[in-house]
Amino acid sequence: MAFAVVLAVNVFYVLFATPLGFIPTAFVYLVALFLVLGVRRTLVVPLALAVTLVIHYAFYKLLKVPLPWGILERFAW
């Protein structure tokens, strides 16, 4: 089961990162992985949001890697 979810979220990321953007796609990706890997349900959403924003900040602001904004284009900072 866990292996199938890992494959599915990777396919999801590849297909939807550009149209949806990095932040929503990474958030869904991490929520799915955290649930499968047994992270406590009360921590899943806040942890996925925090990790997504930290990764985005590290790559977009510090390393200057262009990440797709997708549906959040109008909120780009």
ChimeraX attribute file (.defattr): number of C-alpha atoms within 10 A of each C-alpha:
attribute: neighborCount
match mode: 1-to-1
recipient: residues
	/A:1	6
	/A:2	12
	/A:3	8
	/A:4	9
	/A:5	15
	/A:6	16
	/A:7	11
	/A:8	13
	/A:9	19
	/A:10	13
	/A:11	12
	/A:12	15
	/A:13	19
	/A:14	10
	/A:15	12
	/A:16	16
	/A:17	19
	/A:18	15
	/A:19	13
	/A:20	18
	/A:21	18
	/A:22	22
	/A:23	21
	/A:24	19
	/A:25	22
	/A:26	24
	/A:27	20
	/A:28	18
	/A:29	20
	/A:30	20
	/A:31	22
	/A:32	18
	/A:33	18
	/A:34	18
	/A:35	16
	/A:36	14
	/A:37	11
	/A:38	9
	/A:39	13
	/A:40	10
	/A:41	11
	/A:42	8
	/A:43	12
	/A:44	17
	/A:45	17
	/A:46	13
	/A:47	16
	/A:48	20
	/A:49	17
	/A:50	12
	/A:51	15
	/A:52	21
	/A:53	16
	/A:54	12
	/A:55	14
	/A:56	19
	/A:57	14
	/A:58	13
	/A:59	14
	/A:60	15
	/A:61	12
	/A:62	9
	/A:63	10
	/A:64	10
	/A:65	12
	/A:66	10
	/A:67	14
	/A:68	17
	/A:69	19
	/A:70	18
	/A:71	15
	/A:72	14
	/A:73	11
	/A:74	8
	/A:75	7
	/A:76	9
	/A:77	7
